[in-house]
Amino acid sequence: MHLTDTKVIHEGNMLKVQFFGEGGEVVSVQINSGGVQMDDVAAIDQAKVMMVQLTAFGTRDGGGSLNAYDAFSNGNFDQGPPYPPVDKSNTKH
């Protein structure tokens, strides 16, 4: 999945992080913040960590999961952020 957009929606104690792919794919992660304020970048980072933790359970041999460092990498270590910019026009606060 090649990411084209990322959105964070704030709904009370729940945060929904949506990752959009160029083929119309959408991956959504919901986070219970427990009342702790979390900005959009922190929410995206937390959602990525959660997805990385799930990868080991989705493989046949239980291996091959990425570590947190690799999860935040965009594959180009010389430039650019590891994720697309956050579209704040649709975020609810």
Order of alpha helices (4+ residues) and beta strands (2+ residues): beta-beta-beta-alpha-alpha
